[in-house]
Amino acid sequence: MAYGRKTEHRLRVRAQVVLHAARGRSNARIAQETGLHLDTVRRWRGRFAGQGLPGLKDRQRCGRPPVFTPLQVAEVKALPCRLPAESGVPLSHWSCPELASEATRRGIAAFVSASTVRRWPAEDATKPWQRRSWIFITDPDFRAKAQRVLDLYARTWHGTPLDADEYVISADEKTSIQARCRCHPTLVPGQARAMRVNHTYGRGGALAYLAAYDVHAAKVFGRCEKTTGIAPCMILVTQVMTREPYASAKRVFWVVDNGSSHRGKKAADRLSAAFPNAVLIHTPQCTLPG
């Protein structure tokens, strides 16, 4: 590390500090030879003595604390999902300065700049000044339901951080996926020749894909079914809940939408009856424009 050509300069200097110390040199002499401050030499010697080579790397920094909560960001993103006329604003479409003023007027945040409002919808590809239709939020309990979901994604439940044996699963289903089989094999690309894919194909029917995503471990569990419904949904739940670490977990939160296979209190009771450590959480209801 001290003499490698691909080693970062800061790691090379820290390694040289350790090598000088191994030769029995004092901190003052090491600081003089390396050009570092005496406290800096003392810090890296102490870290190497306590942690070894990993101690020479920079510690993970939390960065600047967030100014806005995830709930405030979600509420600002929800503003352009309704027409300005519904808020009493005499505009044909929203602009970023007007959205920032509306967020302040509603008390969502004490102050938010137009550039910040422009960045948030852009992250979700929601640009109301360039698009004509989007999802309307019609749930009267949007704030409470959205806060529960956002808190779970931030590993918090009712203001208390989740334990290490508590997990968050986001589940959804995709229907009518066509299984297609090409009539002729695909020709691989060659020298000065692009890959060739035959245009004709045979239909193998339509399938439904059900997936469960561990939000914090970035793991996906999926399966294909002929149709959607309560039975296929419970098969997916069983596939996840019968394996570790979810089988022995303290609680496993399942975040789902309001689909027919897992809607309402009956779905929550059905899930808790099958797996007592599973908790069903519904997202706010939304409707597509006509």
Backbone as CSV, one residue per row, in Angstrom:
resi,resn,N_x,N_y,N_z,CA_x,CA_y,CA_z,C_x,C_y,C_z
1,MET,0.830,-1.212,0.000,0.000,0.000,0.000,0.857,1.251,0.000
2,ALA,1.995,1.206,0.642,2.846,2.388,0.736,3.558,2.689,-0.575
3,TYR,3.762,1.674,-1.409,4.547,1.879,-2.625,3.792,1.457,-3.885
4,GLY,2.504,1.098,-3.755,1.742,0.681,-4.923,1.444,1.858,-5.847
5,ARG,1.500,1.602,-7.140,1.250,2.665,-8.106,-0.222,3.040,-8.187
6,LYS,-1.102,2.100,-7.871,-2.532,2.363,-7.952,-3.144,2.726,-6.601
7,THR,-2.316,2.883,-5.592,-2.823,3.251,-4.273,-3.117,4.747,-4.228
8,GLU,-4.232,5.120,-3.615,-4.551,6.537,-3.456,-3.479,7.225,-2.623
9,HIS,-3.280,8.495,-2.892,-2.220,9.234,-2.221,-2.419,9.249,-0.713
10,ARG,-3.667,9.472,-0.275,-3.902,9.555,1.165,-3.643,8.220,1.848
11,LEU,-3.988,7.087,1.178,-3.698,5.779,1.756,-2.214,5.486,1.755
12,ARG,-1.509,5.963,0.726,-0.075,5.764,0.670,0.625,6.488,1.821
13,VAL,0.179,7.718,2.094,0.788,8.485,3.185,0.507,7.821,4.527
14,ARG,-0.704,7.336,4.721,-1.040,6.692,5.990,-0.246,5.405,6.175
15,ALA,-0.044,4.667,5.079,0.753,3.448,5.174,2.203,3.771,5.509
16,GLN,2.714,4.854,4.966,4.082,5.259,5.281,4.221,5.639,6.748
17,VAL,3.166,6.236,7.307,3.188,6.559,8.736,3.339,5.290,9.559
18,VAL,2.608,4.230,9.182,2.679,2.977,9.921,4.062,2.345,9.778
19,LEU,4.634,2.400,8.569,5.958,1.821,8.368,7.024,2.572,9.158
20,HIS,6.925,3.898,9.194,7.870,4.678,10.014,7.739,4.300,11.490
21,ALA,6.499,4.101,11.943,6.304,3.728,13.353,6.871,2.342,13.628
22,ALA,6.774,1.432,12.630,7.320,0.092,12.823,8.835,0.103,12.952
23,ARG,9.448,1.139,12.388,10.916,1.260,12.515,11.333,1.918,13.830
24,GLY,10.366,2.217,14.693,10.675,2.770,16.007,10.832,4.267,16.040
25,ARG,10.369,4.976,15.026,10.521,6.421,14.998,9.408,7.093,15.788
26,SER,9.701,8.240,16.323,8.731,8.961,17.144,7.704,9.668,16.269
27,ASN,6.633,10.094,16.893,5.590,10.807,16.156,6.104,12.124,15.590
28,ALA,6.941,12.807,16.345,7.471,14.090,15.877,8.345,13.907,14.635
29,ARG,9.168,12.854,14.627,10.015,12.619,13.466,9.187,12.188,12.254
30,ILE,8.142,11.355,12.499,7.278,10.933,11.388,6.563,12.132,10.793
31,ALA,6.081,13.032,11.645,5.391,14.224,11.145,6.328,15.097,10.324
32,GLN,7.588,15.166,10.751,8.561,15.983,10.019,8.898,15.368,8.662
33,GLU,9.004,14.053,8.588,9.388,13.403,7.338,8.225,13.301,6.343
34,THR,7.009,13.164,6.862,5.850,13.031,5.969,5.152,14.350,5.691
35,GLY,5.471,15.387,6.462,4.818,16.675,6.270,3.426,16.743,6.859
36,LEU,3.070,15.817,7.734,1.761,15.808,8.370,1.810,16.484,9.722
37,HIS,0.649,16.813,10.243,0.569,17.376,11.575,0.797,16.281,12.604
38,LEU,1.286,16.668,13.763,1.577,15.695,14.807,0.320,14.950,15.232
39,ASP,-0.809,15.644,15.339,-2.058,14.982,15.727,-2.517,14.002,14.655
40,THR,-2.256,14.332,13.373,-2.635,13.424,12.294,-1.846,12.130,12.364
41,VAL,-0.559,12.230,12.618,0.279,11.038,12.768,-0.209,10.196,13.943
42,ARG,-0.529,10.857,15.045,-1.004,10.126,16.218,-2.336,9.424,15.935
43,ARG,-3.200,10.069,15.149,-4.510,9.476,14.843,-4.362,8.199,14.033
44,TRP,-3.526,8.230,12.975,-3.437,7.058,12.101,-2.657,5.929,12.761
45,ARG,-1.723,6.245,13.626,-1.052,5.190,14.380,-2.031,4.506,15.321
46,GLY,-2.880,5.309,15.956,-3.857,4.729,16.878,-4.899,3.881,16.173
47,ARG,-5.340,4.343,15.016,-6.337,3.559,14.284,-5.753,2.240,13.782
48,PHE,-4.506,2.266,13.315,-3.890,1.034,12.832,-3.663,0.068,13.983
49,ALA,-3.296,0.591,15.156,-3.066,-0.282,16.306,-4.357,-0.948,16.762
50,GLY,-5.494,-0.233,16.608,-6.755,-0.795,17.072,-7.512,-1.598,16.037
51,GLN,-7.382,-1.240,14.744,-8.199,-1.872,13.717,-7.397,-2.527,12.606
52,GLY,-6.112,-2.329,12.553,-5.333,-2.906,11.474,-5.491,-2.109,10.190
53,LEU,-5.338,-2.797,9.049,-5.450,-2.122,7.756,-6.803,-1.440,7.527
54,PRO,-7.948,-2.026,7.931,-9.216,-1.308,7.738,-9.265,0.040,8.446
55,GLY,-8.455,0.207,9.501,-8.454,1.466,10.218,-7.834,2.612,9.449
56,LEU,-7.090,2.307,8.372,-6.471,3.358,7.573,-7.436,3.969,6.568
57,LYS,-8.592,3.353,6.382,-9.574,3.898,5.442,-10.437,4.955,6.116
58,ASP,-11.023,5.812,5.318,-11.905,6.840,5.857,-13.154,6.203,6.440
59,ARG,-13.602,6.729,7.548,-14.830,6.249,8.144,-16.032,6.763,7.363
60,GLN,-17.093,5.990,7.408,-18.303,6.389,6.707,-18.906,7.625,7.374
61,ARG,-19.211,8.603,6.565,-19.752,9.853,7.077,-21.236,9.943,6.755
62,CYS,-21.982,10.483,7.690,-23.423,10.576,7.506,-23.807,11.700,6.560
63,GLY,-22.929,12.659,6.358,-23.238,13.769,5.466,-24.124,14.805,6.127
64,ARG,-24.556,15.731,5.324,-25.408,16.801,5.836,-26.775,16.248,6.213
65,PRO,-27.289,16.585,7.398,-28.613,16.061,7.783,-29.689,16.585,6.857
66,PRO,-30.694,15.762,6.544,-31.750,16.208,5.628,-32.543,17.355,6.208
67,VAL,-32.863,18.308,5.355,-33.640,19.478,5.784,-35.129,19.160,5.768
68,PHE,-35.570,18.337,4.814,-36.976,18.000,4.667,-37.170,16.517,4.960
69,THR,-38.283,16.208,5.602,-38.615,14.817,5.902,-39.157,14.134,4.654
70,PRO,-39.108,12.790,4.595,-39.686,12.095,3.425,-41.166,12.398,3.229
71,LEU,-41.894,12.646,4.323,-43.312,12.968,4.193,-43.507,14.326,3.522
72,GLN,-42.679,15.308,3.874,-42.778,16.612,3.217,-42.472,16.503,1.728
73,VAL,-41.483,15.701,1.369,-41.148,15.517,-0.043,-42.321,14.883,-0.785
74,ALA,-42.954,13.875,-0.153,-44.088,13.209,-0.800,-45.268,14.155,-0.964
75,GLU,-45.507,15.015,0.023,-46.632,15.956,-0.077,-46.386,17.002,-1.156
76,VAL,-45.146,17.440,-1.307,-44.842,18.394,-2.373,-44.990,17.723,-3.737
77,LYS,-44.577,16.463,-3.845,-44.734,15.748,-5.109,-46.209,15.508,-5.435
78,ALA,-47.052,15.444,-4.392,-48.480,15.209,-4.623,-49.205,16.456,-5.105
79,LEU,-48.640,17.634,-4.882,-49.308,18.868,-5.300,-49.565,18.926,-6.804
80,PRO,-48.591,18.643,-7.656,-48.870,18.736,-9.100,-49.743,17.624,-9.643
81,CYS,-50.165,16.679,-8.777,-51.056,15.624,-9.229,-52.510,16.091,-9.299
82,ARG,-52.761,17.346,-8.965,-54.088,17.937,-9.111,-53.972,19.242,-9.882
83,LEU,-55.052,19.621,-10.524,-55.049,20.845,-11.315,-54.930,22.064,-10.407
84,PRO,-54.282,23.134,-10.874,-54.173,24.343,-10.052,-55.525,24.922,-9.666
85,ALA,-56.522,24.743,-10.527,-57.842,25.302,-10.218,-58.447,24.679,-8.969
86,GLU,-58.120,23.431,-8.667,-58.648,22.786,-7.471,-58.070,23.391,-6.203
87,SER,-56.944,24.062,-6.303,-56.346,24.747,-5.160,-56.658,26.234,-5.153
88,GLY,-57.462,26.684,-6.097,-57.807,28.099,-6.150,-56.732,28.963,-6.764
89,VAL,-55.801,28.357,-7.491,-54.720,29.116,-8.126,-55.122,29.380,-9.579
90,PRO,-55.110,30.639,-10.021,-55.531,30.960,-11.402,-54.452,30.644,-12.425
91,LEU,-54.151,29.366,-12.583,-53.127,28.941,-13.533,-53.662,27.786,-14.361
92,SER,-53.168,27.660,-15.578,-53.533,26.520,-16.406,-52.684,25.300,-16.081
93,HIS,-51.453,25.509,-15.638,-50.590,24.404,-15.230,-49.597,24.938,-14.210
94,TRP,-49.046,24.018,-13.430,-48.131,24.392,-12.359,-46.758,24.752,-12.913
95,SER,-46.102,25.660,-12.235,-44.691,25.941,-12.453,-43.969,25.708,-11.128
96,CYS,-42.654,25.581,-11.182,-41.892,25.299,-9.959,-42.006,26.420,-8.920
97,PRO,-41.898,27.702,-9.278,-42.093,28.751,-8.263,-43.487,28.718,-7.648
98,GLU,-44.509,28.436,-8.468,-45.859,28.381,-7.926,-46.035,27.175,-7.003
99,LEU,-45.413,26.051,-7.351,-45.475,24.893,-6.465,-44.787,25.168,-5.136
100,ALA,-43.666,25.863,-5.166,-42.962,26.207,-3.929,-43.813,27.137,-3.068
101,SER,-44.465,28.123,-3.705,-45.337,29.034,-2.952,-46.533,28.300,-2.371
102,GLU,-47.112,27.355,-3.147,-48.260,26.599,-2.662,-47.872,25.701,-1.495
103,ALA,-46.682,25.099,-1.536,-46.226,24.260,-0.426,-46.040,25.078,0.841
104,THR,-45.540,26.294,0.699,-45.378,27.167,1.864,-46.733,27.628,2.391
105,ARG,-47.652,27.939,1.477,-48.977,28.419,1.896,-49.748,27.340,2.630
106,ARG,-49.590,26.089,2.232,-50.291,24.998,2.899,-49.618,24.550,4.179
107,GLY,-48.456,25.081,4.486,-47.763,24.704,5.702,-47.014,23.401,5.620
108,ILE,-46.775,22.916,4.418,-46.008,21.676,4.274,-44.568,21.885,4.732
109,ALA,-44.005,23.037,4.405,-42.654,23.395,4.831,-42.608,24.898,5.059
110,ALA,-41.742,25.298,5.986,-41.630,26.727,6.253,-41.105,27.478,5.039
111,PHE,-40.185,26.870,4.337,-39.660,27.467,3.101,-39.074,26.362,2.248
112,VAL,-39.346,26.418,0.970,-38.765,25.497,-0.001,-38.525,26.282,-1.287
113,SER,-37.362,26.122,-1.860,-37.005,26.885,-3.047,-37.579,26.237,-4.300
114,ALA,-37.659,27.035,-5.358,-38.169,26.521,-6.629,-37.232,25.475,-7.220
115,SER,-35.933,25.633,-7.019,-34.985,24.648,-7.554,-35.141,23.299,-6.860
116,THR,-35.444,23.330,-5.558,-35.673,22.078,-4.841,-36.935,21.392,-5.341
117,VAL,-37.985,22.169,-5.556,-39.238,21.612,-6.080,-39.023,21.055,-7.477
118,ARG,-38.185,21.678,-8.267,-37.903,21.188,-9.618,-37.148,19.866,-9.570
119,ARG,-36.270,19.705,-8.597,-35.459,18.491,-8.508,-36.285,17.293,-8.038
120,TRP,-37.207,17.491,-7.108,-37.985,16.371,-6.575,-38.855,15.701,-7.621
121,PRO,-39.706,16.417,-8.356,-40.496,15.716,-9.387,-39.635,15.116,-10.492
122,ALA,-38.501,15.754,-10.800,-37.635,15.226,-11.847,-37.073,13.860,-11.472
123,GLU,-36.875,13.621,-10.177,-36.375,12.321,-9.736,-37.378,11.213,-10.019
124,ASP,-38.658,11.514,-10.012,-39.707,10.529,-10.268,-40.293,10.663,-11.666
125,ALA,-39.636,11.430,-12.528,-40.110,11.646,-13.900,-41.511,12.243,-13.921
126,THR,-41.832,13.064,-12.927,-43.121,13.744,-12.873,-42.882,15.217,-13.165
127,LYS,-43.222,15.633,-14.361,-43.048,17.024,-14.765,-44.397,17.548,-15.252
128,PRO,-45.186,18.120,-14.344,-46.543,18.511,-14.727,-46.585,19.584,-15.793
129,TRP,-45.517,20.347,-15.964,-45.506,21.384,-16.994,-45.159,20.816,-18.364
130,GLN,-44.846,19.502,-18.433,-44.551,18.865,-19.711,-45.486,17.695,-20.016
131,ARG,-46.276,17.270,-19.055,-47.132,16.101,-19.243,-48.591,16.504,-19.056
132,ARG,-49.479,15.715,-19.594,-50.895,16.022,-19.543,-51.669,15.160,-18.550
133,SER,-51.184,13.996,-18.216,-51.920,13.115,-17.320,-50.968,12.490,-16.316
134,TRP,-51.494,12.194,-15.138,-50.727,11.547,-14.089,-51.717,10.916,-13.130
135,ILE,-51.244,10.303,-12.078,-52.112,9.623,-11.123,-52.658,10.637,-10.128
136,PHE,-53.962,10.594,-9.921,-54.598,11.482,-8.953,-54.663,10.786,-7.598
137,ILE,-54.306,11.487,-6.564,-54.375,10.955,-5.205,-55.748,11.303,-4.639
138,THR,-56.558,10.290,-4.400,-57.928,10.495,-3.928,-58.143,10.015,-2.502
139,ASP,-57.149,9.434,-1.885,-57.307,8.893,-0.537,-57.353,10.032,0.471
140,PRO,-58.421,10.158,1.261,-58.462,11.226,2.263,-57.440,11.042,3.381
141,ASP,-56.983,9.804,3.584,-55.972,9.526,4.611,-54.587,9.396,3.992
142,PHE,-54.336,10.164,2.937,-53.054,10.047,2.231,-51.878,10.326,3.165
143,ARG,-51.975,11.369,3.966,-50.839,11.754,4.814,-50.480,10.656,5.799
144,ALA,-51.476,10.090,6.477,-51.190,9.061,7.483,-50.650,7.796,6.842
145,LYS,-51.262,7.371,5.710,-50.808,6.139,5.068,-49.435,6.313,4.433
146,ALA,-49.216,7.463,3.810,-47.905,7.705,3.210,-46.820,7.790,4.270
147,GLN,-47.137,8.371,5.401,-46.131,8.490,6.463,-45.727,7.122,6.993
148,ARG,-46.695,6.199,7.112,-46.353,4.859,7.589,-45.395,4.163,6.628
149,VAL,-45.687,4.266,5.328,-44.842,3.599,4.342,-43.451,4.220,4.305
150,LEU,-43.391,5.555,4.294,-42.100,6.227,4.235,-41.279,5.975,5.495
151,ASP,-41.945,5.910,6.649,-41.221,5.610,7.883,-40.655,4.191,7.855
152,LEU,-41.409,3.249,7.296,-40.900,1.879,7.200,-39.695,1.809,6.271
153,TYR,-39.745,2.535,5.164,-38.590,2.543,4.270,-37.375,3.171,4.944
154,ALA,-37.600,4.063,5.908,-36.510,4.663,6.676,-36.221,3.878,7.956
155,ARG,-36.760,2.639,8.046,-36.555,1.744,9.185,-37.059,2.350,10.483
156,THR,-38.290,2.870,10.454,-38.924,3.440,11.640,-40.385,3.022,11.650
157,TRP,-40.910,2.713,12.843,-42.307,2.349,12.990,-42.861,3.017,14.246
158,HIS,-43.819,3.914,14.054,-44.400,4.687,15.145,-43.327,5.432,15.943
159,GLY,-42.363,5.988,15.231,-41.324,6.776,15.875,-40.212,5.978,16.516
160,THR,-40.262,4.654,16.436,-39.238,3.800,17.049,-38.453,3.090,15.954
161,PRO,-37.123,3.121,15.985,-36.336,2.434,14.947,-36.596,0.930,14.967
162,LEU,-36.598,0.331,13.784,-36.797,-1.115,13.680,-35.585,-1.858,14.224
163,ASP,-35.848,-3.018,14.794,-34.766,-3.859,15.289,-34.092,-4.578,14.124
164,ALA,-32.996,-5.234,14.427,-32.260,-5.934,13.379,-33.039,-7.118,12.823
165,ASP,-33.966,-7.681,13.619,-34.744,-8.833,13.159,-36.136,-8.416,12.678
166,GLU,-36.282,-7.187,12.204,-37.524,-6.702,11.610,-37.248,-6.297,10.166
167,TYR,-38.128,-6.696,9.256,-37.876,-6.517,7.832,-39.080,-5.857,7.157
168,VAL,-38.809,-5.240,6.010,-39.838,-4.562,5.227,-39.831,-5.157,3.827
169,ILE,-40.975,-5.678,3.407,-41.147,-6.297,2.094,-42.144,-5.469,1.286
170,SER,-41.785,-5.123,0.077,-42.690,-4.438,-0.843,-43.090,-5.433,-1.926
171,ALA,-44.392,-5.690,-2.051,-44.882,-6.720,-2.959,-45.847,-6.114,-3.976
172,ASP,-45.821,-6.669,-5.178,-46.724,-6.229,-6.241,-46.824,-7.337,-7.272
173,GLU,-47.741,-7.151,-8.231,-47.961,-8.168,-9.255,-48.127,-7.497,-10.611
174,LYS,-47.636,-8.169,-11.626,-47.746,-7.704,-13.004,-48.532,-8.742,-13.785
175,THR,-49.655,-8.322,-14.350,-50.533,-9.259,-15.033,-50.327,-9.210,-16.541
176,SER,-50.807,-10.250,-17.206,-50.860,-10.331,-18.677,-49.496,-10.116,-19.331
177,ILE,-48.498,-10.833,-18.846,-47.181,-10.823,-19.486,-47.171,-11.922,-20.549
178,GLN,-46.988,-11.558,-21.800,-47.028,-12.519,-22.883,-45.717,-13.302,-22.973
179,ALA,-45.845,-14.613,-23.026,-44.696,-15.494,-23.216,-44.545,-15.755,-24.715
180,ARG,-43.483,-15.220,-25.288,-43.284,-15.330,-26.732,-42.062,-16.196,-27.041
181,CYS,-42.187,-17.001,-28.058,-41.088,-17.861,-28.496,-40.788,-17.555,-29.962
182,ARG,-39.561,-17.182,-30.265,-39.178,-16.884,-31.642,-39.197,-18.149,-32.500
183,CYS,-39.663,-17.978,-33.718,-39.765,-19.139,-34.606,-38.405,-19.621,-35.090
184,HIS,-37.422,-18.751,-35.105,-36.076,-19.118,-35.555,-35.060,-18.586,-34.536
185,PRO,-33.968,-19.286,-34.331,-32.981,-18.848,-33.332,-32.348,-17.514,-33.713
186,THR,-31.937,-16.803,-32.710,-31.294,-15.510,-32.910,-29.845,-15.713,-33.340
187,LEU,-29.407,-14.958,-34.329,-28.029,-15.026,-34.802,-27.172,-14.066,-34.001
188,VAL,-26.113,-14.586,-33.420,-25.242,-13.770,-32.582,-24.488,-12.765,-33.447
189,PRO,-24.071,-11.641,-32.889,-23.321,-10.662,-33.687,-21.951,-11.198,-34.058
190,GLY,-21.502,-10.795,-35.226,-20.180,-11.190,-35.696,-19.392,-9.978,-36.155
191,GLN,-18.282,-10.212,-36.812,-17.448,-9.119,-37.282,-18.191,-8.325,-38.357
192,ALA,-18.389,-7.035,-38.085,-19.103,-6.134,-38.995,-20.522,-6.606,-39.268
193,ARG,-21.148,-7.289,-38.294,-22.511,-7.758,-38.448,-23.240,-7.649,-37.122
194,ALA,-24.372,-6.981,-37.139,-25.163,-6.828,-35.934,-25.937,-8.099,-35.623
195,MET,-26.404,-8.215,-34.384,-27.203,-9.372,-34.004,-28.534,-9.354,-34.765
196,ARG,-28.987,-10.509,-35.199,-30.194,-10.606,-35.995,-31.239,-11.414,-35.229
197,VAL,-32.414,-10.787,-35.092,-33.524,-11.411,-34.376,-34.676,-11.581,-35.342
198,ASN,-35.185,-12.784,-35.426,-36.297,-13.051,-36.341,-37.555,-12.332,-35.863
199,HIS,-38.324,-11.804,-36.812,-39.477,-10.998,-36.451,-40.661,-11.847,-35.991
200,THR,-40.871,-13.010,-36.595,-42.036,-13.826,-36.274,-41.816,-14.604,-34.979
201,TYR,-42.891,-14.828,-34.263,-42.821,-15.542,-32.996,-44.154,-16.248,-32.750
202,GLY,-44.113,-17.206,-31.852,-45.304,-17.920,-31.443,-45.710,-17.521,-30.046
203,ARG,-46.980,-17.375,-29.824,-47.492,-16.956,-28.517,-47.608,-18.156,-27.593
204,GLY,-47.056,-18.029,-26.430,-47.128,-19.096,-25.443,-48.115,-18.840,-24.332
205,GLY,-49.020,-17.873,-24.539,-49.996,-17.550,-23.509,-49.548,-16.366,-22.674
206,ALA,-50.374,-16.018,-21.723,-50.091,-14.885,-20.833,-49.934,-15.388,-19.406
207,LEU,-48.977,-14.830,-18.700,-48.690,-15.190,-17.317,-48.746,-13.955,-16.431
208,ALA,-48.820,-14.196,-15.152,-48.753,-13.121,-14.151,-47.491,-13.312,-13.332
209,TYR,-46.772,-12.216,-13.117,-45.537,-12.277,-12.337,-45.770,-11.590,-11.001
210,LEU,-45.519,-12.305,-9.925,-45.659,-11.772,-8.573,-44.275,-11.664,-7.958
211,ALA,-43.982,-10.516,-7.352,-42.650,-10.271,-6.822,-42.742,-9.646,-5.439
212,ALA,-41.789,-9.989,-4.598,-41.632,-9.404,-3.266,-40.204,-8.911,-3.146
213,TYR,-40.047,-7.662,-2.732,-38.737,-7.014,-2.697,-38.398,-6.626,-1.268
214,ASP,-37.286,-7.144,-0.757,-36.785,-6.733,0.550,-36.161,-5.358,0.404
215,VAL,-36.803,-4.364,0.998,-36.446,-2.970,0.752,-35.024,-2.673,1.185
216,HIS,-34.595,-3.204,2.317,-33.290,-2.837,2.867,-32.183,-3.823,2.500
217,ALA,-32.524,-5.047,2.153,-31.514,-6.024,1.748,-31.382,-6.128,0.238
218,ALA,-32.271,-5.454,-0.507,-32.230,-5.444,-1.978,-32.282,-6.868,-2.536
219,LYS,-33.237,-7.662,-2.033,-33.452,-9.013,-2.526,-34.839,-9.110,-3.157
220,VAL,-34.941,-9.819,-4.275,-36.200,-9.970,-4.981,-36.601,-11.446,-4.969
221,PHE,-37.844,-11.713,-4.584,-38.406,-13.054,-4.618,-39.594,-13.010,-5.578
222,GLY,-39.582,-13.823,-6.597,-40.645,-13.762,-7.590,-41.086,-15.140,-8.040
223,ARG,-42.241,-15.174,-8.677,-42.783,-16.405,-9.215,-43.782,-16.058,-10.310
224,CYS,-44.009,-16.998,-11.206,-44.982,-16.841,-12.292,-46.201,-17.709,-11.990
225,GLU,-47.376,-17.153,-12.225,-48.634,-17.852,-12.038,-49.502,-17.634,-13.261
226,LYS,-50.469,-18.528,-13.452,-51.370,-18.389,-14.590,-52.310,-17.209,-14.430
227,THR,-52.628,-16.856,-13.192,-53.529,-15.743,-12.940,-53.213,-15.152,-11.583
228,THR,-53.796,-14.011,-11.297,-53.631,-13.391,-9.995,-54.831,-13.719,-9.114
229,GLY,-54.718,-13.422,-7.844,-55.802,-13.702,-6.916,-55.269,-13.942,-5.525
230,ILE,-56.162,-14.317,-4.632,-55.769,-14.528,-3.239,-54.809,-15.711,-3.112
231,ALA,-55.125,-16.808,-3.794,-54.278,-18.003,-3.684,-52.858,-17.763,-4.197
232,PRO,-52.662,-17.203,-5.407,-51.291,-16.923,-5.849,-50.564,-15.942,-4.944
233,CYS,-51.294,-14.962,-4.424,-50.657,-13.994,-3.516,-50.167,-14.678,-2.251
234,MET,-50.954,-15.576,-1.680,-50.541,-16.277,-0.468,-49.409,-17.252,-0.755
235,ILE,-49.352,-17.780,-1.970,-48.221,-18.649,-2.324,-46.920,-17.849,-2.301
236,LEU,-46.968,-16.617,-2.821,-45.778,-15.762,-2.781,-45.399,-15.433,-1.344
237,VAL,-46.399,-15.131,-0.512,-46.122,-14.831,0.900,-45.494,-16.039,1.579
238,THR,-46.029,-17.223,1.305,-45.478,-18.436,1.903,-44.052,-18.687,1.425
239,GLN,-43.784,-18.393,0.166,-42.441,-18.573,-0.381,-41.414,-17.740,0.382
240,VAL,-41.815,-16.544,0.797,-40.895,-15.656,1.506,-40.860,-15.960,3.000
241,MET,-42.032,-16.153,3.604,-42.118,-16.255,5.062,-41.644,-17.602,5.590
242,THR,-41.485,-18.590,4.742,-41.009,-19.899,5.214,-39.497,-20.036,5.129
243,ARG,-38.809,-18.999,4.725,-37.348,-19.049,4.664,-36.762,-18.033,5.649
244,GLU,-35.530,-18.310,6.032,-34.848,-17.390,6.940,-34.304,-16.197,6.171
245,PRO,-34.201,-15.025,6.814,-34.459,-14.744,8.232,-35.895,-14.361,8.536
246,TYR,-36.810,-14.455,7.551,-38.173,-13.965,7.746,-38.995,-14.913,8.607
247,ALA,-38.708,-16.221,8.563,-39.499,-17.174,9.334,-39.360,-16.940,10.837
248,SER,-38.168,-16.586,11.280,-37.925,-16.365,12.713,-37.829,-14.890,13.068
249,ALA,-38.237,-14.012,12.163,-38.134,-12.580,12.423,-39.171,-12.147,13.453
250,LYS,-38.868,-11.045,14.099,-39.816,-10.487,15.064,-41.057,-9.975,14.361
251,ARG,-40.879,-9.186,13.300,-41.987,-8.697,12.484,-41.507,-8.521,11.047
252,VAL,-42.407,-8.805,10.118,-42.140,-8.594,8.701,-43.292,-7.754,8.154
253,PHE,-42.986,-6.526,7.754,-44.003,-5.617,7.237,-44.125,-5.813,5.725
254,TRP,-45.349,-6.092,5.272,-45.637,-6.257,3.849,-46.348,-5.014,3.348
255,VAL,-45.673,-4.247,2.485,-46.250,-3.036,1.905,-46.853,-3.408,0.552
256,VAL,-48.171,-3.261,0.418,-48.874,-3.643,-0.803,-49.818,-2.518,-1.201
257,ASP,-50.291,-2.582,-2.447,-51.277,-1.619,-2.907,-52.678,-2.139,-2.568
258,ASN,-53.686,-1.547,-3.171,-55.061,-1.908,-2.852,-55.660,-2.829,-3.910
259,GLY,-54.860,-3.761,-4.407,-55.348,-4.732,-5.375,-56.365,-5.687,-4.766
260,SER,-57.121,-6.347,-5.616,-58.208,-7.205,-5.144,-57.713,-8.414,-4.357
261,SER,-56.490,-8.858,-4.599,-55.981,-10.047,-3.920,-55.484,-9.763,-2.511
262,HIS,-55.329,-8.516,-2.135,-54.845,-8.176,-0.785,-55.429,-6.835,-0.355
263,ARG,-56.748,-6.718,-0.456,-57.401,-5.445,-0.148,-58.139,-5.532,1.187
264,GLY,-58.041,-4.466,1.961,-58.853,-4.318,3.151,-58.381,-5.110,4.359
265,LYS,-59.233,-5.085,5.377,-58.895,-5.720,6.646,-58.892,-7.242,6.546
266,LYS,-59.722,-7.803,5.649,-59.744,-9.252,5.506,-58.385,-9.785,5.066
267,ALA,-57.737,-9.057,4.167,-56.409,-9.494,3.720,-55.398,-9.416,4.855
268,ALA,-55.493,-8.358,5.682,-54.581,-8.236,6.816,-54.806,-9.358,7.821
269,ASP,-56.083,-9.684,8.087,-56.373,-10.786,9.018,-55.924,-12.125,8.444
270,ARG,-56.116,-12.312,7.145,-55.698,-13.563,6.511,-54.183,-13.734,6.585
271,LEU,-53.444,-12.652,6.411,-51.986,-12.724,6.468,-51.496,-13.000,7.879
272,SER,-52.069,-12.296,8.864,-51.635,-12.497,10.256,-52.047,-13.866,10.781
273,ALA,-53.153,-14.427,10.255,-53.554,-15.764,10.685,-52.591,-16.830,10.166
274,ALA,-52.101,-16.639,8.944,-51.158,-17.600,8.373,-49.763,-17.437,8.964
275,PHE,-49.364,-16.181,9.178,-48.026,-15.898,9.717,-48.174,-14.797,10.766
276,PRO,-48.146,-15.135,12.054,-48.395,-14.150,13.111,-47.394,-12.993,13.128
277,ASN,-46.205,-13.192,12.603,-45.208,-12.113,12.618,-45.275,-11.220,11.382
278,ALA,-46.269,-11.410,10.518,-46.426,-10.592,9.317,-47.454,-9.501,9.559
279,VAL,-47.143,-8.285,9.093,-48.022,-7.129,9.246,-48.263,-6.540,7.859
280,LEU,-49.532,-6.391,7.479,-49.887,-5.872,6.159,-50.087,-4.368,6.229
281,ILE,-49.415,-3.642,5.328,-49.500,-2.185,5.263,-49.942,-1.801,3.858
282,HIS,-51.022,-1.014,3.754,-51.531,-0.589,2.457,-51.026,0.808,2.117
283,THR,-50.728,1.015,0.846,-50.355,2.332,0.354,-51.612,3.175,0.129
284,PRO,-51.497,4.500,-0.005,-52.682,5.316,-0.290,-53.318,4.951,-1.613
285,GLN,-54.620,5.142,-1.709,-55.340,4.834,-2.936,-55.139,5.948,-3.951
286,CYS,-54.977,5.553,-5.213,-54.818,6.500,-6.309,-55.687,6.034,-7.473
287,THR,-56.060,6.969,-8.326,-56.845,6.640,-9.501,-56.199,7.286,-10.713
288,LEU,-56.317,6.608,-11.836,-55.789,7.140,-13.089,-56.797,8.083,-13.709
289,PRO,-56.348,9.154,-14.360,-57.279,10.063,-15.012,-57.984,9.398,-16.186
290,GLY,-59.190,9.856,-16.463,-59.959,9.275,-17.550,-59.490,9.725,-18.904
